Amino acid sequence: MTQSVENKLMVIIAGPTGVGKTSTAIKLAQHYKTEIISADSRQFYKGPKIGTASPTAAELSAISHHFIANLNLDEYYNVAKFEKDALELSLKLFENHKVVFIVGGSGLYINALCHSIDDLPDADEILRQNLNTEFEKKGLKWLQDEVEHFDPTYFQQVDKKNPKRLLRALEVIKATGKTYSQQRKSTKKQRPFKILKIALNLERAELFERINSRVDSMMENGLLAEAKEYYQYRNLNSLNTVGYKELFSFFDSNISLSRAIEDIKTNTRRYAKRQITWFKKDLDFQWFSPYDHEKIIQLIDSKFDENF
């Protein structure tokens, strides 16, 4: 298999939410007559479409997509499983395509596919529920203090405002009695194919305006009704995400609808900034505007002119 894919190219299309990854990737995939694998963990689940900004029916029909709405809402899935599934699918797609596109803003999932993720143990479901309950009661500061206490090394590396990452680390620590940083491998696995990392971005003012406008469009297209439909599943991890949490808080009469909408915009902008920070740390990424289709094509083509 290694010999047969050594001249194949996996192209990562990453970047912040709202920047235009989906439309850019579709145009590129059409140009190369290939397929797209989603690396957006919010879009793996069946059901919610508006709040996750999943590709539309027209976009899905324009090019073959994988890992879109392929899981049930209550189905447990993690980054290690994604690595295995996406790697197997990539090798299969390379049998008929010289290029495969990986598209999404979930940096951890992209990193796992490119370089592998540690085979860390799954936490006991009761432990996970207990930690989530503690977090809901005591808040982010408690969670940060716990991780810093048990694993100061990892605490210096992690996105300290991302409770999912902090909770995952604490789960592993509690389940194994070892620090999370001890159990994470620092060596990267080499893939048998070549990888090109492309990140999209815009001037901050334009990006934030696009995010605000997209939230308004989501509300016009039925996000409120969609959130109401899935309110009964609000405790599932798949719905613990921006766009739904704020509206669930409105349904609980904790905030007004106008405040919920503003919170969605604010939290989405903050999420976008964290994504940019994550991808900027990886110096292998080459940055483009989402309008630079021809420049991106030239870069991809140049990789096939090189002596792989």
C-alpha atoms as one frame of an Amber mdcrd trajectory, in Angstrom:
protein
   0.000   0.000   0.000   2.831   2.394   0.831   4.268   2.076  -2.685   0.901
   2.691  -4.328   0.138   5.961  -2.510   3.566   7.533  -2.128   2.810   9.971
  -4.976  -0.700  10.747  -3.744  -1.488  14.023  -2.003  -3.763  14.724   0.951
  -4.694  18.407   0.995  -5.909  19.888   4.259  -8.279  22.852   3.981  -8.487
  24.325   7.473  -9.243  27.668   9.067 -11.719  29.446  11.326 -15.459  28.944
  11.264 -17.276  31.100   8.738 -14.259  31.709   6.515 -15.579  29.712   3.561
 -13.842  26.339   3.804 -16.768  24.352   2.392 -17.285  26.405  -0.767 -13.550
  26.635  -1.420 -13.047  22.904  -0.952 -15.932  22.050  -3.268 -14.462  24.168
  -6.070 -11.058  22.577  -5.570 -12.474  19.053  -5.402 -14.434  19.659  -8.597
 -11.286  20.896 -10.306  -9.380  17.741  -9.349 -12.410  15.455  -9.767 -11.996
  14.014  -6.297 -13.837  13.748  -2.972 -13.974  15.479   0.424 -13.561  14.051
   3.910 -14.996  16.248   6.634 -12.868  16.872   9.710 -15.502  19.003  11.404
 -16.547  17.134  14.537 -19.775  19.164  14.781 -20.967  17.824  11.444 -20.512
  14.105  12.134 -23.951  13.751  13.725 -27.326  13.195  12.107 -30.040  15.729
  12.818 -28.812  19.267  13.517 -27.754  20.924  10.277 -28.343  24.643  10.568
 -26.410  25.310  13.755 -23.478  23.147  12.660 -23.269  24.888   9.265 -23.305
  21.498   7.575 -23.030  21.471   3.778 -26.372  22.069   2.091 -28.120  19.466
  -0.053 -26.881  21.319  -3.146 -23.305  21.306  -1.852 -23.484  17.616  -0.987
 -24.769  16.820  -4.464 -22.024  18.911  -6.085 -19.237  16.672  -4.806 -18.959
  13.462  -2.766 -18.582  14.179   0.966 -17.714  11.728   3.738 -18.287  11.882
   7.499 -21.266  14.219   7.230 -24.267  13.125   9.356 -22.838   9.613   9.677
 -23.363   9.199  13.438 -26.397   9.100  15.706 -26.646  11.953  18.203 -26.008
   9.665  21.162 -23.232   7.673  19.474 -19.871   7.869  21.203 -17.066   8.893
  18.903 -13.599  10.226  19.571 -10.554  11.496  17.745  -8.788   8.107  17.818
 -11.736   6.487  16.028 -11.780   9.314  13.506  -8.090   8.825  12.803  -8.624
   5.139  12.067 -11.763   5.656   9.965 -10.461   8.636   8.010  -7.104   7.000
   7.316  -8.754   3.848   5.988 -11.089   5.896   3.798  -8.252   8.081   2.499
  -6.272   5.046   1.363  -9.350   3.701  -0.373 -10.006   7.013  -2.146  -6.392
   7.195  -3.278  -7.003   4.086  -5.355  -8.932   6.271  -7.813  -7.793   9.830
  -7.043  -4.411  11.520  -6.912  -5.681  14.154  -4.477  -8.052  13.890  -1.510
  -9.289  16.923   0.423  -9.707  16.999   4.197 -11.874  19.941   5.236 -12.717
  21.290   8.660 -11.898  23.490  11.596 -11.363  20.809  14.246  -7.618  21.062
  14.696  -7.244  18.026  16.910  -8.953  15.786  14.346  -6.834  17.145  11.498
  -3.679  16.662  13.526  -4.654  13.075  14.340  -5.159  12.218  10.681  -1.883
  13.845   9.640   0.334  12.632  12.461  -1.663  10.177  14.596  -3.186  10.545
  18.040  -2.217   8.632  21.122  -4.256   5.542  21.874  -5.478   6.940  25.172
  -8.014   4.950  27.198 -11.704   5.723  27.099 -12.986   6.947  30.429 -15.657
   5.049  32.306 -19.058   6.532  31.428 -19.901   7.085  35.097 -16.623   8.940
  35.591 -17.351  11.088  32.554 -20.825  11.948  33.817 -19.518  12.771  37.282
 -16.857  15.103  35.921 -19.361  16.831  33.663 -21.702  17.303  36.608 -18.893
  18.786  38.694 -17.993  21.117  35.841 -21.589  22.293  35.470 -21.765  23.026
  39.193 -18.345  24.583  39.731 -17.485  26.107  36.382 -14.450  26.554  34.174
 -12.140  27.903  36.888 -12.591  24.695  38.905 -11.812  22.606  35.843  -8.711
  24.643  35.041  -7.472  24.333  38.630  -7.986  20.561  38.611  -5.996  20.023
  35.427  -3.255  22.401  36.551  -3.003  20.564  39.879  -2.817  17.060  38.428
  -0.856  17.857  35.244   0.819  21.282  35.181   2.794  20.319  32.069  -0.303
  19.676  29.978  -2.026  22.711  31.488   0.646  24.945  29.941  -0.047  23.472
  26.499  -3.835  23.136  26.386  -6.377  25.733  25.290  -7.401  26.736  28.795
 -10.797  28.010  27.632 -11.765  24.732  25.985 -13.639  22.621  28.569 -13.796
  19.580  26.262 -10.002  19.334  26.152  -9.692  19.946  29.896 -12.378  17.398
  30.737 -10.779  14.799  28.470  -7.420  15.268  30.197  -9.010  14.983  33.621
 -10.888  11.835  32.558  -7.650  10.122  31.537  -5.855  11.243  34.684  -8.634
   9.967  36.940  -9.033   6.721  34.996  -5.326   5.809  34.897  -3.696   7.581
  37.817  -1.091   8.975  35.417  -0.697  12.456  34.020  -2.197  13.150  30.630
   1.095  14.546  29.338   2.894  11.298  30.261   0.521   9.299  28.122   0.689
  11.504  25.044   3.367  10.575  22.546   5.521  13.340  21.158   6.665  11.509
  18.015   4.692  11.970  14.813   3.832   9.000  12.636   4.772   9.224   9.001
   1.946   8.664   6.527   2.602   6.783   3.283   1.158   9.680   1.229   2.161
  13.346   1.017   0.331  16.032   2.973  -0.181  19.681   2.041  -1.653  21.938
   4.722  -3.628  24.973   3.595  -5.394  27.368   5.952  -7.907  30.021   4.943
  -8.319  33.358   6.644  -9.644  36.879   6.129  -9.034  40.251   7.688 -10.563
  40.094  11.150 -13.260  42.705  10.453 -14.461  40.831   7.364 -14.354  37.462
   9.102 -16.341  38.741  12.071 -18.884  40.375   9.770 -19.303  37.087   7.920
 -19.794  35.272  11.229 -22.419  37.766  12.395 -24.250  37.598   9.080 -24.175
  33.810   9.090 -25.751  33.689  12.543 -28.523  36.019  11.332 -29.050  33.764
   8.305 -29.179  30.687  10.546 -31.917  32.295  12.623 -33.839  33.223   9.471
 -33.481  29.663   8.188 -34.923  28.037  11.305 -32.162  27.620  13.891 -34.556
  28.432  16.732 -36.960  25.673  15.685 -34.077  23.255  15.155 -32.702  23.931
  18.634 -36.193  23.458  20.096 -36.503  20.113  18.313 -33.265  18.862  19.890
 -33.698  20.509  23.282 -34.587  17.155  24.842 -31.109  15.907  23.903 -29.307
  18.940  25.318 -27.119  16.860  27.655 -25.531  14.914  24.809 -21.960  15.857
  24.009 -22.882  16.251  20.334 -25.080  19.236  21.228 -22.684  20.820  23.698
 -21.659  23.402  21.145 -22.030  27.037  20.156 -25.374  27.837  18.592 -27.323
  25.324  20.629 -26.096  26.002  24.157 -27.154  29.631  23.951 -30.631  28.815
  22.667 -31.037  26.084  25.276 -30.302  28.765  27.864 -33.066  30.878  26.312
 -35.501  27.951  26.517 -34.570  27.640  30.194 -35.598  31.317  30.626 -32.075
  32.239  31.716 -31.589  34.831  28.972 -33.656  36.640  26.341 -33.719  35.540
  22.717 -31.893  38.679  21.606 -29.212  38.004  24.205 -28.940  34.372  23.040
 -28.373  35.515  19.449 -25.728  38.013  20.502 -24.062  35.324  22.626 -23.951
  32.977  19.631 -22.197  35.668  17.614 -19.767  36.492  20.409 -18.952  32.866
  21.200 -18.535  32.020  17.513 -16.086  34.900  17.060 -14.147  33.699  20.104
 -14.109  30.170  18.730 -12.794  31.471  15.408  -9.942  33.278  17.182  -9.013
  30.080  19.032  -9.013  28.149  15.762  -6.693  30.684  14.134  -4.346  30.487
  17.121  -4.326  26.668  16.907  -3.489  26.557  13.193  -0.922  29.370  13.436
   1.097  27.168  15.803   1.588  24.637  12.991   4.168  26.208  10.702   3.418
  23.693   7.953   0.207  25.538   7.123   0.290  27.911   4.167  -2.269  30.695
   4.452  -4.596  31.955   1.738  -7.720  34.021   1.320 -10.790  31.919   0.453
 -10.870  33.903  -2.796  -7.427  32.620  -3.864  -8.629  29.522  -5.710  -6.154
  29.865  -8.579  -3.191  30.389  -6.246  -4.167  27.317  -4.257  -4.475  25.247
  -7.438  -1.036  26.441  -8.541   0.414  25.362  -5.193  -1.226  21.933  -5.381
  -0.072  21.445  -8.967   3.475  22.416  -7.997   3.567  19.490  -5.582   3.123
  17.089  -8.476   5.947  18.792 -10.357   8.252  18.060  -7.441  10.115  14.791
  -7.151   8.092  13.051  -4.456
